[in-house]
Amino acid sequence: MSNPKLFFKNFTAGRKVLFKRMLVYLGVSLAVFETANIFLEDGAVAKWCEGIALGSTNLKSLLTNVFLYLGAGMIIALLRQSSFTRYCMNIVGSDVKIEIALGDIFSNKGETVIPCNTTFSCSRQVIFGRSIQTQMTERLRLTEDSAAGITNDEYLESVTREVLSGEDFAKRRLEGQKTLAGRTYDIYEYGTMVPLTLPIDGKARNVILLAVAEMLAPDKPKTDGQLLMKSIDDMWEQIAQNRIREQTLVVPILGTGSAGITDKPQQTVARYILRSFADNAHRLGIKKLVLSVWPQDYLDDKINMEELRCYADYLCRFPDSDFNIN
């Protein structure tokens, strides 16, 4: 992802924030300038500063140059503009945080949710394109013991089937089966969660495969807004009952990539993830939710970061859980 593109996008999307920040920093710069001049009124301080050479000038000359302060204020304001794409705040009255992070989902620390299909097929003969699941499969770094002559796809299929063979998943298994790329799979309910620990980029990472789409055929996933939101609600319910292995949960904007739902734009799905988490935060045992935004979605104007930040800020400042009477 091109950093210059993101840098200039921030100036466009966050120009109101930038202008306010510039005014604040310029005001602070002038206040610091006046404070420095007050100290320099002391003859001993002024003489000491004159004695400190800085190239062709001295410290006193620099401290009495107002443009130095204004320039520093402008530079700091511009550098701080990069923080426009990241938000983090506590939900009022709790130690639970909501964070919105732009970038590679695996750069965030925490247990990571990976959108998957209801068959939990991990074969790249079935899952094409640049889905998060495909990216994860490509980034697996198998050891000699775990590889044993198998591909990343085969390894992921193996460990996923092993977990799905547990008794807890029998009640989520639906009737019938699905054949994809010559292999027959059981079908599971939307919202089914499969916890795995995988060697991603050479480090053990806790991930959760979450069923959010149906595979009609290889590279043809399908879901809709109602089923997707049911999956998100089901995810919170399962976490409330069973907890997760870490205190931070990293969630992408589910169901809007390869599944390509059309009845709910990405911005709406992102808001629903934030809202449903805030509503359930008091019972989940999670200390921080990280909503991970893929940079290209931001550059393509599919995600409005300023709106998301404002919405998250509202949820954190005025949680609906305040009205709970149970």
Residue pairs with C-beta under 8 A, 6 or more apart in sequence:
1 103
1 295
1 296
5 299
6 85
6 102
6 295
6 298
6 299
7 82
9 298
9 299
10 18
10 81
10 82
10 84
10 85
11 18
11 81
13 84
13 304
13 305
13 306
14 81
14 84
14 305
14 306
17 81
17 84
17 306
18 77
18 78
18 81
18 84
21 77
21 80
21 81
22 73
22 74
22 77
24 77
25 73
25 74
25 76
25 77
25 80
26 70
26 73
26 74
26 77
28 73
29 69
29 70
29 72
29 73
30 66
30 69
30 70
32 69
33 66
33 69
36 63
36 64
37 63
37 64
39 45
40 46
40 49
40 60
40 63
40 64
46 60
49 58
49 59
49 60
49 63
50 58
50 59
50 60
51 58
52 58
52 59
52 60
54 62
62 68
84 305
84 306
85 102
85 298
85 305
86 99
86 100
86 101
86 102
87 98
87 99
87 100
87 308
87 309
87 312
87 313
88 97
88 98
88 99
88 100
89 97
89 98
89 312
89 313
89 316
90 96
90 97
90 316
91 97
91 98
91 278
91 281
91 315
91 316
91 319
92 316
92 317
92 318
92 319
93 319
93 322
94 281
94 282
95 287
96 281
96 282
96 286
96 287
96 288
96 289
97 287
97 288
97 289
98 274
98 277
98 278
98 288
98 289
98 291
98 312
98 315
98 316
99 288
99 289
99 290
99 291
100 290
100 291
100 293
100 305
100 308
100 309
100 312
101 108
101 290
101 291
101 292
101 293
102 293
102 295
102 298
102 305
103 292
103 293
103 295
105 112
105 132
105 250
105 252
105 292
105 294
106 112
106 135
106 136
106 139
106 200
106 201
106 205
108 248
108 250
108 290
108 292
109 248
109 250
110 246
110 247
110 248
110 249
110 250
110 288
110 290
111 206
111 207
111 208
111 244
111 245
111 246
111 248
111 249
111 250
112 205
112 206
112 207
112 208
112 249
112 250
113 207
113 208
113 210
113 235
113 249
113 250
113 251
113 252
113 254
114 132
114 133
114 136
114 207
114 208
114 209
114 210
115 131
115 132
115 133
115 210
115 212
115 213
115 252
115 254
115 255
115 257
115 259
116 133
116 194
116 209
116 210
116 211
116 212
116 213
117 126
117 127
117 211
117 212
117 213
117 214
117 215
117 221
118 174
118 187
118 188
118 189
118 190
118 192
118 211
118 213
118 214
118 215
119 178
119 180
119 185
119 186
119 187
119 188
119 215
120 160
120 164
120 185
120 188
120 192
120 194
120 209
120 211
121 127
121 157
121 180
121 181
121 183
121 185
121 215
122 133
122 137
122 153
122 156
122 157
122 160
123 153
123 157
123 180
123 181
123 183
124 134
124 137
124 153
125 153
125 180
125 181
125 218
126 180
126 181
126 215
126 218
126 219
127 133
127 134
127 137
127 219
127 258
128 134
128 218
128 219
128 258
129 219
129 257
129 258
130 257
130 258
131 257
131 258
132 252
132 257
133 209
136 198
136 200
136 207
137 152
137 153
137 156
138 152
139 200
139 201
140 152
140 155
140 156
140 198
140 199
140 200
141 199
141 200
141 201
141 202
142 150
142 152
142 155
142 199
143 199
146 155
146 199
147 155
150 158
156 198
159 196
159 198
160 194
160 196
160 209
163 169
163 194
163 195
163 196
164 186
164 188
164 194
169 188
169 192
169 194
172 188
172 189
172 192
173 186
173 187
173 188
174 186
174 187
174 188
174 189
176 187
177 184
177 185
177 186
177 187
178 184
178 185
178 187
178 215
179 185
180 215
180 217
180 218
181 218
188 211
189 211
189 234
190 211
190 212
190 223
190 227
190 230
190 231
190 234
191 210
191 211
191 212
191 230
191 231
191 232
191 233
191 234
191 235
191 238
192 210
192 211
192 234
193 208
193 209
193 210
193 211
193 235
193 238
194 208
194 209
194 210
195 206
195 207
195 208
195 244
195 245
196 206
196 207
196 208
196 209
197 204
197 205
197 206
197 207
198 204
198 205
198 207
199 205
200 207
206 244
206 245
206 246
208 244
210 231
210 235
210 254
211 231
212 223
212 227
212 228
212 231
212 254
212 255
212 259
213 221
213 222
213 223
213 255
213 258
213 259
214 221
214 222
214 223
215 221
215 222
216 222
219 258
221 258
221 259
221 260
222 259
223 255
223 259
223 261
224 261
224 263
224 264
225 261
225 263
225 264
225 268
225 269
228 254
228 255
228 259
228 261
228 264
228 269
229 264
229 272
229 276
231 254
231 255
232 254
232 272
232 273
232 276
233 276
236 276
236 277
236 280
236 284
239 249
239 284
239 285
239 286
240 280
240 283
240 284
240 285
243 284
243 285
244 285
244 286
247 285
247 286
247 287
247 288
248 286
248 287
248 288
248 289
248 290
249 286
249 288
249 289
249 290
250 290
250 292
251 273
251 289
251 290
251 291
251 292
252 291
252 292
252 294
253 266
253 269
253 270
253 273
253 291
253 292
253 293
253 294
253 297
253 303
254 269
254 273
255 261
255 269
256 264
256 266
256 269
256 297
256 302
257 294
261 269
264 272
265 302
266 297
266 302
266 303
267 302
267 303
267 304
267 307
267 308
270 291
270 293
270 303
270 308
271 308
271 311
273 291
274 289
274 291
274 308
274 311
274 312
274 315
275 311
275 315
277 284
277 286
277 289
278 315
278 316
278 319
278 320
278 321
279 319
279 320
279 321
281 289
281 319
281 321
282 321
282 324
291 308
291 312
293 303
293 305
293 308
297 303
298 305
